[in-house]
Amino acid sequence: MQNNLKSDVGNRLKERRQQLNMTQRDVAEAIGVAQPVYQRFEKGIFECNYLQLFALCKLFDISADYLLGLTDY
């Protein structure tokens, strides 16, 4: 289940980033991580911490519930 969650979160991050026409580098800089670290978030290899989760939700204008797959919007 945990690997599926990481993959699902990664897919939602990538989808939203692309909707906003942002690069991985854009997002990484906005949330204060290196681009390879953010890339691992999208690939489901690495988990973000709660401060990064907060920053991603604010940047992408989405809820943590959506990002974690608890809601569809």
Contacts in CASP RR format, 6 or more apart in sequence:
PFRMAT RR
TARGET T0000
AUTHOR 0000-0000-0000
METHOD contacts of the structure
MODEL  1
MQNNLKSDVGNRLKERRQQLNMTQRDVAEAIGVAQPVYQRFEKGIFECNY
LQLFALCKLFDISADYLLGLTDY
3 44 0 8 1.000
5 68 0 8 1.000
6 44 0 8 1.000
6 45 0 8 1.000
6 47 0 8 1.000
7 44 0 8 1.000
8 69 0 8 1.000
9 41 0 8 1.000
9 44 0 8 1.000
9 67 0 8 1.000
9 68 0 8 1.000
9 69 0 8 1.000
10 41 0 8 1.000
10 42 0 8 1.000
10 43 0 8 1.000
10 44 0 8 1.000
11 42 0 8 1.000
12 62 0 8 1.000
12 66 0 8 1.000
12 67 0 8 1.000
12 69 0 8 1.000
13 27 0 8 1.000
13 41 0 8 1.000
13 42 0 8 1.000
13 56 0 8 1.000
13 60 0 8 1.000
13 67 0 8 1.000
14 42 0 8 1.000
16 60 0 8 1.000
16 62 0 8 1.000
17 23 0 8 1.000
17 24 0 8 1.000
17 26 0 8 1.000
17 27 0 8 1.000
17 42 0 8 1.000
17 60 0 8 1.000
20 60 0 8 1.000
24 35 0 8 1.000
24 38 0 8 1.000
24 39 0 8 1.000
24 42 0 8 1.000
25 35 0 8 1.000
27 38 0 8 1.000
27 56 0 8 1.000
27 59 0 8 1.000
28 34 0 8 1.000
28 35 0 8 1.000
28 37 0 8 1.000
28 38 0 8 1.000
30 55 0 8 1.000
30 59 0 8 1.000
31 38 0 8 1.000
31 52 0 8 1.000
31 55 0 8 1.000
31 56 0 8 1.000
31 59 0 8 1.000
32 55 0 8 1.000
33 52 0 8 1.000
37 46 0 8 1.000
40 46 0 8 1.000
41 47 0 8 1.000
41 48 0 8 1.000
41 52 0 8 1.000
41 56 0 8 1.000
48 56 0 8 1.000
53 64 0 8 1.000
53 67 0 8 1.000
54 64 0 8 1.000
56 62 0 8 1.000
56 67 0 8 1.000
57 63 0 8 1.000
57 64 0 8 1.000
57 67 0 8 1.000
60 67 0 8 1.000
63 71 0 8 1.000
65 71 0 8 1.000
66 72 0 8 1.000
66 73 0 8 1.000
END
